């Protein structure tokens, strides 16, 4: 009976040790998951910051060219309108005469 009691006591002690080992392993695993998440978050923030910087650089480099293109398009349109106005002034009387003769003359 004493031997039985000693065997049970040894088993209980071994079970307590196993529970401690399992608890340590769980705590270690939980900490590793937390560390991995924190590291991943740092990498995400770093990548996001890098891409934001690249985008701002790209935007700065190209915003001037877009503005220049808009200004050039406006100048081209204004030039075309001016040429149309000048042609209207030069040829306006001639066009009116052709229209009048087309309406009044009988073939």
TORKOL-4160 file (C-alpha; in steps of 0.2 Angstrom, whole numbers, padded with zeros to 4 digits, m for minus):
107
<pt num="1" X="0000" Y="0000" Z="0000"/>
<pt num="2" X="0014" Y="0012" Z="0004"/>
<pt num="3" X="0022" Y="0007" Z="m0012"/>
<pt num="4" X="0005" Y="0010" Z="m0021"/>
<pt num="5" X="0004" Y="0027" Z="m0012"/>
<pt num="6" X="0022" Y="0032" Z="m0018"/>
<pt num="7" X="0018" Y="0027" Z="m0036"/>
<pt num="8" X="0002" Y="0037" Z="m0036"/>
<pt num="9" X="0012" Y="0052" Z="m0028"/>
<pt num="10" X="0025" Y="0050" Z="m0042"/>
<pt num="11" X="0012" Y="0050" Z="m0055"/>
<pt num="12" X="0004" Y="0065" Z="m0048"/>
<pt num="13" X="0020" Y="0074" Z="m0047"/>
<pt num="14" X="0024" Y="0069" Z="m0066"/>
<pt num="15" X="0007" Y="0075" Z="m0071"/>
<pt num="16" X="0010" Y="0092" Z="m0062"/>
<pt num="17" X="0027" Y="0093" Z="m0071"/>
<pt num="18" X="0018" Y="0089" Z="m0088"/>
<pt num="19" X="0005" Y="0103" Z="m0085"/>
<pt num="20" X="0019" Y="0115" Z="m0081"/>
<pt num="21" X="0028" Y="0110" Z="m0097"/>
<pt num="22" X="0012" Y="0112" Z="m0107"/>
<pt num="23" X="0008" Y="0129" Z="m0099"/>
<pt num="24" X="0025" Y="0135" Z="m0103"/>
<pt num="25" X="0024" Y="0129" Z="m0121"/>
<pt num="26" X="0007" Y="0137" Z="m0123"/>
<pt num="27" X="0014" Y="0154" Z="m0116"/>
<pt num="28" X="0029" Y="0152" Z="m0128"/>
<pt num="29" X="0018" Y="0149" Z="m0143"/>
<pt num="30" X="0006" Y="0163" Z="m0138"/>
<pt num="31" X="0021" Y="0175" Z="m0136"/>
<pt num="32" X="0028" Y="0169" Z="m0153"/>
<pt num="33" X="0011" Y="0173" Z="m0162"/>
<pt num="34" X="0010" Y="0190" Z="m0154"/>
<pt num="35" X="0028" Y="0194" Z="m0159"/>
<pt num="36" X="0025" Y="0188" Z="m0177"/>
<pt num="37" X="0009" Y="0199" Z="m0178"/>
<pt num="38" X="0019" Y="0214" Z="m0171"/>
<pt num="39" X="0033" Y="0210" Z="m0184"/>
<pt num="40" X="0021" Y="0208" Z="m0198"/>
<pt num="41" X="0012" Y="0225" Z="m0193"/>
<pt num="42" X="0029" Y="0233" Z="m0193"/>
<pt num="43" X="0033" Y="0227" Z="m0211"/>
<pt num="44" X="0016" Y="0232" Z="m0217"/>
<pt num="45" X="0018" Y="0250" Z="m0210"/>
<pt num="46" X="0036" Y="0251" Z="m0217"/>
<pt num="47" X="0029" Y="0245" Z="m0234"/>
<pt num="48" X="0014" Y="0257" Z="m0234"/>
<pt num="49" X="0026" Y="0271" Z="m0229"/>
<pt num="50" X="0038" Y="0267" Z="m0243"/>
<pt num="51" X="0023" Y="0266" Z="m0256"/>
<pt num="52" X="0016" Y="0282" Z="m0250"/>
<pt num="53" X="0032" Y="0290" Z="m0252"/>
<pt num="54" X="0034" Y="0283" Z="m0270"/>
<pt num="55" X="0017" Y="0289" Z="m0274"/>
<pt num="56" X="0020" Y="0307" Z="m0268"/>
<pt num="57" X="0036" Y="0307" Z="m0278"/>
<pt num="58" X="0027" Y="0301" Z="m0293"/>
<pt num="59" X="0013" Y="0314" Z="m0290"/>
<pt num="60" X="0025" Y="0328" Z="m0288"/>
<pt num="61" X="0035" Y="0323" Z="m0304"/>
<pt num="62" X="0019" Y="0321" Z="m0315"/>
<pt num="63" X="0008" Y="0335" Z="m0308"/>
<pt num="64" X="0018" Y="0348" Z="m0317"/>
<pt num="65" X="0017" Y="0339" Z="m0333"/>
<pt num="66" X="m0002" Y="0337" Z="m0332"/>
<pt num="67" X="m0003" Y="0356" Z="m0329"/>
<pt num="68" X="0008" Y="0360" Z="m0343"/>
<pt num="69" X="m0002" Y="0348" Z="m0355"/>
<pt num="70" X="m0018" Y="0357" Z="m0349"/>
<pt num="71" X="m0011" Y="0374" Z="m0353"/>
<pt num="72" X="m0005" Y="0368" Z="m0370"/>
<pt num="73" X="m0022" Y="0361" Z="m0374"/>
<pt num="74" X="m0030" Y="0377" Z="m0369"/>
<pt num="75" X="m0018" Y="0387" Z="m0380"/>
<pt num="76" X="m0021" Y="0376" Z="m0395"/>
<pt num="77" X="m0039" Y="0377" Z="m0393"/>
<pt num="78" X="m0038" Y="0396" Z="m0392"/>
<pt num="79" X="m0027" Y="0397" Z="m0407"/>
<pt num="80" X="m0039" Y="0386" Z="m0417"/>
<pt num="81" X="m0054" Y="0397" Z="m0412"/>
<pt num="82" X="m0044" Y="0412" Z="m0417"/>
<pt num="83" X="m0040" Y="0405" Z="m0434"/>
<pt num="84" X="m0059" Y="0401" Z="m0436"/>
<pt num="85" X="m0063" Y="0419" Z="m0432"/>
<pt num="86" X="m0051" Y="0426" Z="m0444"/>
<pt num="87" X="m0057" Y="0415" Z="m0458"/>
<pt num="88" X="m0075" Y="0420" Z="m0454"/>
<pt num="89" X="m0070" Y="0438" Z="m0455"/>
<pt num="90" X="m0060" Y="0436" Z="m0471"/>
<pt num="91" X="m0072" Y="0424" Z="m0480"/>
<pt num="92" X="m0088" Y="0430" Z="m0472"/>
<pt num="93" X="m0093" Y="0442" Z="m0486"/>
<pt num="94" X="m0089" Y="0429" Z="m0499"/>
<pt num="95" X="m0099" Y="0415" Z="m0491"/>
<pt num="96" X="m0114" Y="0427" Z="m0490"/>
<pt num="97" X="m0112" Y="0431" Z="m0508"/>
<pt num="98" X="m0112" Y="0413" Z="m0513"/>
<pt num="99" X="m0127" Y="0409" Z="m0502"/>
<pt num="100" X="m0137" Y="0423" Z="m0510"/>
<pt num="101" X="m0132" Y="0419" Z="m0527"/>
<pt num="102" X="m0137" Y="0401" Z="m0524"/>
<pt num="103" X="m0154" Y="0406" Z="m0518"/>
<pt num="104" X="m0158" Y="0419" Z="m0531"/>
<pt num="105" X="m0151" Y="0411" Z="m0547"/>
<pt num="106" X="m0162" Y="0399" Z="m0556"/>
<pt num="107" X="m0153" Y="0385" Z="m0565"/>
